[in-house]
Amino acid sequence: QAIPLITSGAADAFGFTEEEVALSCASHSGQKRHVDIAASMLAKIGLDETALHCGTHAPFYRPEADKLIREGKAPSALQNNCSGKHSGMLAVARRIGADVEKYEHLDNPVQQQILDVISKFAEVPRNQIAVGSDGCAVPNFAVSVRAMASSFVNLISRADSFDRDTADAAKRLVTAALNHPELIGGTDRLDTQVMQAAPGRVLSKVGADGVWLAGVLPCEKWPSGLAVALKIEDGDDFLSRPVVAIELLRRLGALAPDDLPDLSPMPIKNRRGDVVGKIQATLPI
């Protein structure tokens, strides 16, 4: 979704910073810094939060959500976890002259460019990609777990096989995300925790309903890079997913055995705070 922000020239034309580029890749927590950066992106293209068609939900960052409740305020579209991505799409629409009022529609040139990118990186023909509607109202492009893994390998280590503009865009997005892991997720979010535990070595990105992708950048053990994609069958985002993700990265040597000990195994506590059990991954590798 963010590649066209770079390849269209929109990021440079509107003077987006590396932080703003990173937020265009994010499923952020709605913290003040996330909100401020999304607002800055919109201001640079001459729009405000009313242009966002992503809808609203309570910030993922619990203290921010609690603050809104105490103050009797409703969440804004800027606090939507996808506001950075939508701001990037609006920038592309402005840059290429597409309809900003319908930027989220499948037939809009912005979404068609995104579909082209997904087809290219996932190595799936356009006509074989199923299309639904995401929670934030943009098209949701469905591919297999294997294709998702292929897309991340291409993103982190094989982008040079594409045209130069696409390759440069991929490298720029990966660098921005690795340099600003706190913007991709937020406080106590899986993506941020993984990338901070393996700085410059692992790219992590969650999806909805138990989807998670990671790219291990080329290194001594994995000279061509490595990608992992998983989907938790019951859609759990908070229990099974982090436990399995961390254990996979440990087994692959991308994380040390003692990295992120509170996530895998994950302690189960009763209402008094006693540890009464644990969630642990059992993997056959």
C-alpha atoms as one frame of an Amber mdcrd trajectory, in Angstrom:
protein
   0.000   0.000   0.000   2.924   2.362   0.569   5.069   1.546  -2.479   3.061
   3.925  -4.763   3.701   6.748  -2.302   7.350   6.520  -3.329   7.137   5.412
  -6.964   4.588   8.114  -7.834   6.937  10.780  -6.509   4.339  11.887  -3.957
   6.553  11.462  -0.885   9.226  13.738  -2.305   6.825  16.168  -3.958   5.122
  16.861  -0.630   8.310  16.785   1.415   7.461  13.783   3.569  10.002  12.961
   6.246  11.263   9.452   6.924   8.911   9.312   9.919   5.969  10.160   7.683
   7.031   7.506   5.193   7.229   4.988   8.050   3.733   5.878   9.255   2.402
   5.173   5.769   3.353   1.516   6.447   1.906   1.393   9.953  -0.921  -0.160
  11.895  -0.224   2.268  14.706  -1.619   2.553  18.217  -3.182   6.002  18.001
  -0.674   7.595  20.354  -0.050  11.341  20.218   3.049  11.008  18.076   1.192
   8.862  15.542  -1.676  11.329  15.405   0.634  14.317  15.006   2.553  12.698
  12.138  -0.622  11.718  10.286  -1.949  15.252  10.698   1.333  16.624   9.344
   1.083  14.399   6.265  -2.412  15.643   5.544  -1.433  19.284   6.078   1.380
  18.934   3.555  -1.084  17.849   0.869  -3.610  20.542   1.743  -6.123  18.308
   3.539  -7.207  17.530   7.096  -8.667  14.577   8.960 -12.076  15.036   7.313
 -10.484  13.675   4.122  -9.789  10.321   5.801 -12.300   7.606   4.924 -10.917
   4.995   7.325 -13.544   5.443  10.022 -12.835   5.605  13.735 -12.131   3.244
  16.593 -10.683   3.574  20.069  -6.887   3.913  20.058  -5.070   0.608  20.516
  -2.924   2.319  23.172  -5.049   1.767  26.270  -3.990   4.890  28.222  -5.003
   7.055  25.252  -8.356   5.264  24.942  -8.958   5.687  28.692  -8.106   9.388
  28.433 -10.775   9.871  25.775 -13.344   8.171  28.009 -12.433  10.351  30.990
 -12.732  13.473  28.850 -15.971  12.374  27.226 -14.451  12.599  23.758 -14.945
  10.370  20.736 -11.888   9.020  18.895 -10.889  10.748  15.673  -9.994   9.269
  12.315  -6.390  10.299  12.980  -6.316   7.760  15.832  -7.420   4.965  13.501
  -4.504   2.537  13.192  -4.592   3.005   9.409  -4.573   6.820   9.292  -0.948
   6.910   8.129  -1.652   4.503   5.277  -4.727   6.475   4.245  -2.798   9.750
   4.386  -0.226   8.184   2.076  -2.953   7.090  -0.330  -4.385  10.603  -0.348
  -0.928  11.954  -1.165  -0.710   9.590  -4.137  -4.172  10.686  -5.280  -3.112
  14.338  -5.124   0.110  13.602  -6.967  -1.442  11.677  -9.878  -4.662  13.678
 -10.105  -6.974  10.903  -8.889 -10.262  11.612  -7.123  -9.464  12.234  -3.443
 -13.139  11.821  -2.580 -13.042   8.217  -3.780  -9.422   7.283  -3.093 -10.479
   4.104  -1.269 -12.584   2.734  -4.155 -11.212  -0.263  -6.032 -11.501   1.457
  -9.415  -9.551   4.500  -8.227  -6.079   4.664  -9.822  -4.526   4.672  -6.334
  -5.979   1.266  -5.457  -5.189  -0.066  -8.925  -1.536   0.853  -8.397  -1.616
  -0.944  -5.044  -3.123  -4.032  -6.681  -0.328  -3.983  -9.272   2.272  -3.844
  -6.499   0.720  -6.718  -4.559   0.530  -8.813  -7.725   4.197  -8.125  -8.429
   5.563  -8.752  -4.945   3.337 -11.734  -4.105   3.941 -13.230  -7.561   0.223
 -13.754  -8.121  -1.562 -12.612 -11.311  -3.987  -9.745 -10.735  -6.972 -11.799
 -11.830  -6.185 -14.463  -9.218  -6.223 -12.037  -6.292  -9.525 -12.035  -4.429
 -10.787  -8.630  -3.325 -12.757  -7.854  -0.188 -13.180  -4.770   1.965 -10.826
  -4.034   4.843 -11.916  -2.780   8.237 -10.610   0.642   7.234 -12.730   0.546
   4.030  -9.967   0.179   1.419  -9.833  -2.921  -0.792  -8.434  -5.974   0.976
  -6.439  -8.143  -1.408  -6.399 -11.826  -0.482  -3.501 -14.136  -1.330  -2.212
 -17.369   0.177   0.099 -17.502   3.180   2.844 -18.740   0.859   2.313 -15.723
  -1.422   2.440 -13.400   1.581   5.828 -14.877   2.500   7.016 -14.426  -1.096
   6.011 -10.778  -0.977   8.194 -10.153   2.075  11.202 -11.951   0.605  10.850
  -9.766  -2.474  10.479  -6.684  -0.293  13.566  -7.204   1.861  16.064  -8.895
  -0.449  14.885  -9.377  -4.039  13.503  -5.993  -4.993  16.411  -5.482  -7.396
  14.684  -7.959  -9.704  11.998  -5.310 -10.288  12.350  -1.988 -12.085  14.644
   0.536 -10.456  11.867   2.786  -9.107  10.147  -0.132  -7.393  13.424  -1.465
  -6.020  14.385   1.934  -4.633  10.920   2.339  -3.088  11.119  -1.044  -1.366
  14.511  -0.265   0.134  13.333   3.149   1.293  10.245   1.747   3.012  12.165
  -1.044   4.722  14.757   1.454   5.979  12.074   3.818   7.266  10.290   1.029
   9.143  13.489  -0.344  10.669  14.594   3.130  11.722  11.234   3.918  13.351
   9.758   0.713  14.805   7.773   2.738  17.336   5.741   4.183  14.467   4.876
   0.875  12.815   3.037  -0.304  15.934   3.495   1.506  19.210   3.993   0.888
  22.916   3.712  -2.835  23.764   2.837  -3.760  20.160   4.314  -6.889  18.567
   5.869  -5.188  15.521   7.614  -2.558  17.600   8.834  -5.055  20.186  10.249
  -7.428  17.567  12.056  -4.713  15.610  13.472  -3.146  18.758  14.709  -6.550
  19.950  16.406  -7.183  16.587  17.348  -3.665  15.428  18.030  -3.444  11.711
  17.697  -7.213  11.339  13.991  -8.076  11.313  11.050  -6.325   9.664   7.739
  -7.172  11.373   4.196  -6.346  10.297   0.929  -7.563  11.738  -2.307  -7.928
   9.827  -5.853  -8.295  11.068  -7.310 -11.503  12.499  -4.097 -13.240  13.428
  -2.001 -12.497  10.318   1.707 -11.727  10.781   4.643 -11.344   8.431   8.333
 -10.937   9.138  11.371 -10.470   6.992  14.805 -11.473   8.270  17.241  -9.301
   6.368  20.227 -10.940   4.635  22.769 -12.033   7.220  25.433 -14.676   7.755
  22.899 -17.391   8.560  20.396 -16.330   5.903  22.486 -14.702   3.138  19.467
 -14.331   0.832  17.119 -13.195   3.577  14.156 -15.092   4.924  10.441 -14.418
   5.208   7.825 -15.823   7.565   4.065 -15.564   7.154   1.462 -16.997   9.467
  -2.271 -16.889  10.041  -3.719 -17.896  13.395  -6.776 -19.919  12.460  -9.089
 -18.526  15.132  -8.031 -14.946  14.361  -6.418 -14.320  17.732  -4.170 -11.250
  17.718  -2.948 -11.143  21.306  -2.310 -14.644  22.661  -1.362 -17.224  20.030
   0.158 -14.853  17.479   2.943 -13.270  19.558   3.837 -16.581  21.183   4.229
 -18.362  17.839   5.918 -15.390  16.144   8.594 -15.016  18.808   9.269 -18.740
  18.994   9.630 -18.947  15.198  12.128 -16.096  15.147  14.111 -17.727  17.947
  14.212 -21.078  16.161  15.383 -19.324  12.986  18.148 -17.502  14.852  16.689
 -14.071  14.228  16.086 -13.539  17.947  18.152 -14.734  20.881  16.605 -17.445
  23.100  16.084 -14.935  25.914  14.638 -12.100  23.775  11.110 -10.935  24.678
  10.643 -13.467  27.513   7.235 -12.045  28.482   5.791 -12.846  25.054   6.871
 -16.460  24.617   5.948 -18.358  26.655   3.232 -15.930  27.694   2.222 -16.087
  31.358  -1.454 -16.524  32.233  -2.435 -14.582  35.333  -5.533 -14.614  37.467
  -7.310 -11.448  38.571  -4.948 -11.180  41.557  -1.878 -11.226  39.361  -0.731
 -14.736  40.199   0.874 -16.662  37.345  -1.329 -19.741  37.003  -0.257 -21.055
  33.606   1.364 -20.181  30.313   0.775 -20.171  26.577   3.633 -21.913  24.831
   4.336 -22.719  21.186   5.139 -26.284  20.210   6.810 -26.240  16.817   8.072
 -29.190  14.789  11.187 -27.435  13.497
